[in-house]
Amino acid sequence: MPQLIIRGMRKQHIQAISKTMVDELTDIIGCPRDYFTIECLETTFIRDGQEVTGSPLIQVNWFDRGQTIQDAAAQAVDRAVRSAGYEQIEIFFVVLDETRYYENGNHY
């Protein structure tokens, strides 16, 4: 945990930025790098019945770490995605409740 779910980016671009992005997020958040997961979802954007190119949409599932750390994490993700050539980027955070998140049958 945290989990980054990425739509609207090519898998090769995500792979290219993944190490640097997680390096920076590890420093910001203060958790080990093996806590991170990155998922690349194949996405098709449609407008007015036509397939169109969309902008990256990054969902970050995590436990609340406060606004300052969230802002820094969002900026790190934004920088990484921009470095892959994307200009319009949307990032949103889904805050999970530790008592409702289970790993191997036990909640945090």
MODELLER restraints for C-alpha pairs under 7 A, 6 or more apart:
rsr = mdl.restraints
at = mdl.atoms
rsr.add(forms.Gaussian(group=physical.xy_distance, feature=features.Distance(at['CA:1:A'], at['CA:35:A']), mean=4.83, stdev=0.5))
rsr.add(forms.Gaussian(group=physical.xy_distance, feature=features.Distance(at['CA:1:A'], at['CA:36:A']), mean=5.24, stdev=0.5))
rsr.add(forms.Gaussian(group=physical.xy_distance, feature=features.Distance(at['CA:1:A'], at['CA:37:A']), mean=6.86, stdev=0.5))
rsr.add(forms.Gaussian(group=physical.xy_distance, feature=features.Distance(at['CA:1:A'], at['CA:62:A']), mean=6.08, stdev=0.5))
rsr.add(forms.Gaussian(group=physical.xy_distance, feature=features.Distance(at['CA:2:A'], at['CA:35:A']), mean=6.51, stdev=0.5))
rsr.add(forms.Gaussian(group=physical.xy_distance, feature=features.Distance(at['CA:2:A'], at['CA:36:A']), mean=5.11, stdev=0.5))
rsr.add(forms.Gaussian(group=physical.xy_distance, feature=features.Distance(at['CA:2:A'], at['CA:37:A']), mean=6.63, stdev=0.5))
rsr.add(forms.Gaussian(group=physical.xy_distance, feature=features.Distance(at['CA:2:A'], at['CA:60:A']), mean=6.70, stdev=0.5))
rsr.add(forms.Gaussian(group=physical.xy_distance, feature=features.Distance(at['CA:2:A'], at['CA:61:A']), mean=5.69, stdev=0.5))
rsr.add(forms.Gaussian(group=physical.xy_distance, feature=features.Distance(at['CA:2:A'], at['CA:62:A']), mean=4.68, stdev=0.5))
rsr.add(forms.Gaussian(group=physical.xy_distance, feature=features.Distance(at['CA:3:A'], at['CA:36:A']), mean=5.78, stdev=0.5))
rsr.add(forms.Gaussian(group=physical.xy_distance, feature=features.Distance(at['CA:3:A'], at['CA:37:A']), mean=4.81, stdev=0.5))
rsr.add(forms.Gaussian(group=physical.xy_distance, feature=features.Distance(at['CA:3:A'], at['CA:38:A']), mean=6.01, stdev=0.5))
rsr.add(forms.Gaussian(group=physical.xy_distance, feature=features.Distance(at['CA:3:A'], at['CA:60:A']), mean=5.63, stdev=0.5))
rsr.add(forms.Gaussian(group=physical.xy_distance, feature=features.Distance(at['CA:3:A'], at['CA:61:A']), mean=5.06, stdev=0.5))
rsr.add(forms.Gaussian(group=physical.xy_distance, feature=features.Distance(at['CA:3:A'], at['CA:62:A']), mean=6.58, stdev=0.5))
rsr.add(forms.Gaussian(group=physical.xy_distance, feature=features.Distance(at['CA:4:A'], at['CA:37:A']), mean=6.12, stdev=0.5))
rsr.add(forms.Gaussian(group=physical.xy_distance, feature=features.Distance(at['CA:4:A'], at['CA:38:A']), mean=4.75, stdev=0.5))
rsr.add(forms.Gaussian(group=physical.xy_distance, feature=features.Distance(at['CA:4:A'], at['CA:39:A']), mean=6.16, stdev=0.5))
rsr.add(forms.Gaussian(group=physical.xy_distance, feature=features.Distance(at['CA:4:A'], at['CA:58:A']), mean=6.62, stdev=0.5))
rsr.add(forms.Gaussian(group=physical.xy_distance, feature=features.Distance(at['CA:4:A'], at['CA:59:A']), mean=5.72, stdev=0.5))
rsr.add(forms.Gaussian(group=physical.xy_distance, feature=features.Distance(at['CA:4:A'], at['CA:60:A']), mean=4.68, stdev=0.5))
rsr.add(forms.Gaussian(group=physical.xy_distance, feature=features.Distance(at['CA:4:A'], at['CA:61:A']), mean=6.55, stdev=0.5))
rsr.add(forms.Gaussian(group=physical.xy_distance, feature=features.Distance(at['CA:5:A'], at['CA:38:A']), mean=5.96, stdev=0.5))
rsr.add(forms.Gaussian(group=physical.xy_distance, feature=features.Distance(at['CA:5:A'], at['CA:39:A']), mean=4.76, stdev=0.5))
rsr.add(forms.Gaussian(group=physical.xy_distance, feature=features.Distance(at['CA:5:A'], at['CA:40:A']), mean=6.18, stdev=0.5))
rsr.add(forms.Gaussian(group=physical.xy_distance, feature=features.Distance(at['CA:5:A'], at['CA:58:A']), mean=5.76, stdev=0.5))
rsr.add(forms.Gaussian(group=physical.xy_distance, feature=features.Distance(at['CA:5:A'], at['CA:59:A']), mean=5.08, stdev=0.5))
rsr.add(forms.Gaussian(group=physical.xy_distance, feature=features.Distance(at['CA:5:A'], at['CA:60:A']), mean=6.46, stdev=0.5))
rsr.add(forms.Gaussian(group=physical.xy_distance, feature=features.Distance(at['CA:6:A'], at['CA:39:A']), mean=6.05, stdev=0.5))
rsr.add(forms.Gaussian(group=physical.xy_distance, feature=features.Distance(at['CA:6:A'], at['CA:40:A']), mean=5.04, stdev=0.5))
rsr.add(forms.Gaussian(group=physical.xy_distance, feature=features.Distance(at['CA:6:A'], at['CA:41:A']), mean=6.01, stdev=0.5))
rsr.add(forms.Gaussian(group=physical.xy_distance, feature=features.Distance(at['CA:6:A'], at['CA:57:A']), mean=5.96, stdev=0.5))
rsr.add(forms.Gaussian(group=physical.xy_distance, feature=features.Distance(at['CA:6:A'], at['CA:58:A']), mean=4.61, stdev=0.5))
rsr.add(forms.Gaussian(group=physical.xy_distance, feature=features.Distance(at['CA:6:A'], at['CA:59:A']), mean=6.43, stdev=0.5))
rsr.add(forms.Gaussian(group=physical.xy_distance, feature=features.Distance(at['CA:7:A'], at['CA:40:A']), mean=6.31, stdev=0.5))
rsr.add(forms.Gaussian(group=physical.xy_distance, feature=features.Distance(at['CA:7:A'], at['CA:41:A']), mean=5.18, stdev=0.5))
rsr.add(forms.Gaussian(group=physical.xy_distance, feature=features.Distance(at['CA:7:A'], at['CA:42:A']), mean=6.59, stdev=0.5))
rsr.add(forms.Gaussian(group=physical.xy_distance, feature=features.Distance(at['CA:7:A'], at['CA:43:A']), mean=5.92, stdev=0.5))
rsr.add(forms.Gaussian(group=physical.xy_distance, feature=features.Distance(at['CA:7:A'], at['CA:56:A']), mean=5.64, stdev=0.5))
rsr.add(forms.Gaussian(group=physical.xy_distance, feature=features.Distance(at['CA:7:A'], at['CA:57:A']), mean=5.20, stdev=0.5))
rsr.add(forms.Gaussian(group=physical.xy_distance, feature=features.Distance(at['CA:7:A'], at['CA:58:A']), mean=6.39, stdev=0.5))
rsr.add(forms.Gaussian(group=physical.xy_distance, feature=features.Distance(at['CA:8:A'], at['CA:43:A']), mean=5.89, stdev=0.5))
rsr.add(forms.Gaussian(group=physical.xy_distance, feature=features.Distance(at['CA:8:A'], at['CA:54:A']), mean=5.95, stdev=0.5))
rsr.add(forms.Gaussian(group=physical.xy_distance, feature=features.Distance(at['CA:8:A'], at['CA:55:A']), mean=5.67, stdev=0.5))
rsr.add(forms.Gaussian(group=physical.xy_distance, feature=features.Distance(at['CA:8:A'], at['CA:56:A']), mean=4.31, stdev=0.5))
rsr.add(forms.Gaussian(group=physical.xy_distance, feature=features.Distance(at['CA:8:A'], at['CA:57:A']), mean=6.23, stdev=0.5))
rsr.add(forms.Gaussian(group=physical.xy_distance, feature=features.Distance(at['CA:9:A'], at['CA:56:A']), mean=5.61, stdev=0.5))
rsr.add(forms.Gaussian(group=physical.xy_distance, feature=features.Distance(at['CA:11:A'], at['CA:40:A']), mean=6.41, stdev=0.5))
rsr.add(forms.Gaussian(group=physical.xy_distance, feature=features.Distance(at['CA:13:A'], at['CA:84:A']), mean=6.01, stdev=0.5))
rsr.add(forms.Gaussian(group=physical.xy_distance, feature=features.Distance(at['CA:17:A'], at['CA:80:A']), mean=6.05, stdev=0.5))
rsr.add(forms.Gaussian(group=physical.xy_distance, feature=features.Distance(at['CA:21:A'], at['CA:76:A']), mean=6.77, stdev=0.5))
rsr.add(forms.Gaussian(group=physical.xy_distance, feature=features.Distance(at['CA:21:A'], at['CA:77:A']), mean=6.44, stdev=0.5))
rsr.add(forms.Gaussian(group=physical.xy_distance, feature=features.Distance(at['CA:21:A'], at['CA:80:A']), mean=5.83, stdev=0.5))
rsr.add(forms.Gaussian(group=physical.xy_distance, feature=features.Distance(at['CA:22:A'], at['CA:33:A']), mean=6.62, stdev=0.5))
rsr.add(forms.Gaussian(group=physical.xy_distance, feature=features.Distance(at['CA:24:A'], at['CA:76:A']), mean=6.73, stdev=0.5))
rsr.add(forms.Gaussian(group=physical.xy_distance, feature=features.Distance(at['CA:25:A'], at['CA:73:A']), mean=6.10, stdev=0.5))
rsr.add(forms.Gaussian(group=physical.xy_distance, feature=features.Distance(at['CA:25:A'], at['CA:76:A']), mean=6.83, stdev=0.5))
rsr.add(forms.Gaussian(group=physical.xy_distance, feature=features.Distance(at['CA:26:A'], at['CA:32:A']), mean=6.27, stdev=0.5))
rsr.add(forms.Gaussian(group=physical.xy_distance, feature=features.Distance(at['CA:26:A'], at['CA:33:A']), mean=5.93, stdev=0.5))
rsr.add(forms.Gaussian(group=physical.xy_distance, feature=features.Distance(at['CA:28:A'], at['CA:69:A']), mean=6.67, stdev=0.5))
rsr.add(forms.Gaussian(group=physical.xy_distance, feature=features.Distance(at['CA:28:A'], at['CA:72:A']), mean=6.89, stdev=0.5))
rsr.add(forms.Gaussian(group=physical.xy_distance, feature=features.Distance(at['CA:28:A'], at['CA:73:A']), mean=6.61, stdev=0.5))
rsr.add(forms.Gaussian(group=physical.xy_distance, feature=features.Distance(at['CA:29:A'], at['CA:69:A']), mean=6.66, stdev=0.5))
rsr.add(forms.Gaussian(group=physical.xy_distance, feature=features.Distance(at['CA:44:A'], at['CA:51:A']), mean=6.83, stdev=0.5))
rsr.add(forms.Gaussian(group=physical.xy_distance, feature=features.Distance(at['CA:45:A'], at['CA:51:A']), mean=5.73, stdev=0.5))
rsr.add(forms.Gaussian(group=physical.xy_distance, feature=features.Distance(at['CA:45:A'], at['CA:52:A']), mean=5.46, stdev=0.5))
rsr.add(forms.Gaussian(group=physical.xy_distance, feature=features.Distance(at['CA:45:A'], at['CA:53:A']), mean=6.34, stdev=0.5))
rsr.add(forms.Gaussian(group=physical.xy_distance, feature=features.Distance(at['CA:45:A'], at['CA:54:A']), mean=5.77, stdev=0.5))
rsr.add(forms.Gaussian(group=physical.xy_distance, feature=features.Distance(at['CA:46:A'], at['CA:52:A']), mean=5.56, stdev=0.5))
rsr.add(forms.Gaussian(group=physical.xy_distance, feature=features.Distance(at['CA:55:A'], at['CA:88:A']), mean=5.75, stdev=0.5))
rsr.add(forms.Gaussian(group=physical.xy_distance, feature=features.Distance(at['CA:55:A'], at['CA:89:A']), mean=5.93, stdev=0.5))
rsr.add(forms.Gaussian(group=physical.xy_distance, feature=features.Distance(at['CA:56:A'], at['CA:89:A']), mean=5.22, stdev=0.5))
rsr.add(forms.Gaussian(group=physical.xy_distance, feature=features.Distance(at['CA:56:A'], at['CA:90:A']), mean=6.29, stdev=0.5))
rsr.add(forms.Gaussian(group=physical.xy_distance, feature=features.Distance(at['CA:57:A'], at['CA:89:A']), mean=6.28, stdev=0.5))
rsr.add(forms.Gaussian(group=physical.xy_distance, feature=features.Distance(at['CA:57:A'], at['CA:90:A']), mean=4.86, stdev=0.5))
rsr.add(forms.Gaussian(group=physical.xy_distance, feature=features.Distance(at['CA:57:A'], at['CA:91:A']), mean=5.88, stdev=0.5))
rsr.add(forms.Gaussian(group=physical.xy_distance, feature=features.Distance(at['CA:58:A'], at['CA:90:A']), mean=6.20, stdev=0.5))
rsr.add(forms.Gaussian(group=physical.xy_distance, feature=features.Distance(at['CA:58:A'], at['CA:91:A']), mean=4.66, stdev=0.5))
rsr.add(forms.Gaussian(group=physical.xy_distance, feature=features.Distance(at['CA:58:A'], at['CA:92:A']), mean=6.39, stdev=0.5))
rsr.add(forms.Gaussian(group=physical.xy_distance, feature=features.Distance(at['CA:59:A'], at['CA:91:A']), mean=5.91, stdev=0.5))
rsr.add(forms.Gaussian(group=physical.xy_distance, feature=features.Distance(at['CA:59:A'], at['CA:92:A']), mean=5.10, stdev=0.5))
rsr.add(forms.Gaussian(group=physical.xy_distance, feature=features.Distance(at['CA:59:A'], at['CA:93:A']), mean=5.85, stdev=0.5))
rsr.add(forms.Gaussian(group=physical.xy_distance, feature=features.Distance(at['CA:60:A'], at['CA:92:A']), mean=6.19, stdev=0.5))
rsr.add(forms.Gaussian(group=physical.xy_distance, feature=features.Distance(at['CA:60:A'], at['CA:93:A']), mean=4.69, stdev=0.5))
rsr.add(forms.Gaussian(group=physical.xy_distance, feature=features.Distance(at['CA:60:A'], at['CA:94:A']), mean=6.02, stdev=0.5))
rsr.add(forms.Gaussian(group=physical.xy_distance, feature=features.Distance(at['CA:61:A'], at['CA:93:A']), mean=5.94, stdev=0.5))
rsr.add(forms.Gaussian(group=physical.xy_distance, feature=features.Distance(at['CA:61:A'], at['CA:94:A']), mean=4.75, stdev=0.5))
rsr.add(forms.Gaussian(group=physical.xy_distance, feature=features.Distance(at['CA:61:A'], at['CA:95:A']), mean=6.08, stdev=0.5))
rsr.add(forms.Gaussian(group=physical.xy_distance, feature=features.Distance(at['CA:61:A'], at['CA:96:A']), mean=6.74, stdev=0.5))
rsr.add(forms.Gaussian(group=physical.xy_distance, feature=features.Distance(at['CA:62:A'], at['CA:94:A']), mean=6.42, stdev=0.5))
rsr.add(forms.Gaussian(group=physical.xy_distance, feature=features.Distance(at['CA:62:A'], at['CA:95:A']), mean=5.35, stdev=0.5))
rsr.add(forms.Gaussian(group=physical.xy_distance, feature=features.Distance(at['CA:62:A'], at['CA:96:A']), mean=5.67, stdev=0.5))
rsr.add(forms.Gaussian(group=physical.xy_distance, feature=features.Distance(at['CA:63:A'], at['CA:95:A']), mean=5.38, stdev=0.5))
rsr.add(forms.Gaussian(group=physical.xy_distance, feature=features.Distance(at['CA:63:A'], at['CA:96:A']), mean=5.09, stdev=0.5))
rsr.add(forms.Gaussian(group=physical.xy_distance, feature=features.Distance(at['CA:63:A'], at['CA:97:A']), mean=6.58, stdev=0.5))
rsr.add(forms.Gaussian(group=physical.xy_distance, feature=features.Distance(at['CA:63:A'], at['CA:98:A']), mean=6.85, stdev=0.5))
rsr.add(forms.Gaussian(group=physical.xy_distance, feature=features.Distance(at['CA:64:A'], at['CA:95:A']), mean=5.63, stdev=0.5))
rsr.add(forms.Gaussian(group=physical.xy_distance, feature=features.Distance(at['CA:74:A'], at['CA:91:A']), mean=6.74, stdev=0.5))
rsr.add(forms.Gaussian(group=physical.xy_distance, feature=features.Distance(at['CA:78:A'], at['CA:89:A']), mean=6.83, stdev=0.5))
rsr.add(forms.Gaussian(group=physical.xy_distance, feature=features.Distance(at['CA:98:A'], at['CA:107:A']), mean=6.47, stdev=0.5))
rsr.add(forms.Gaussian(group=physical.xy_distance, feature=features.Distance(at['CA:98:A'], at['CA:108:A']), mean=5.03, stdev=0.5))
rsr.add(forms.Gaussian(group=physical.xy_distance, feature=features.Distance(at['CA:99:A'], at['CA:107:A']), mean=5.44, stdev=0.5))
rsr.add(forms.Gaussian(group=physical.xy_distance, feature=features.Distance(at['CA:99:A'], at['CA:108:A']), mean=5.93, stdev=0.5))
rsr.add(forms.Gaussian(group=physical.xy_distance, feature=features.Distance(at['CA:100:A'], at['CA:107:A']), mean=6.45, stdev=0.5))
rsr.add(forms.Gaussian(group=physical.xy_distance, feature=features.Distance(at['CA:101:A'], at['CA:107:A']), mean=5.38, stdev=0.5))
rsr.add(forms.Gaussian(group=physical.xy_distance, feature=features.Distance(at['CA:101:A'], at['CA:108:A']), mean=6.56, stdev=0.5))
rsr.add(forms.Gaussian(group=physical.xy_distance, feature=features.Distance(at['CA:102:A'], at['CA:108:A']), mean=6.67, stdev=0.5))
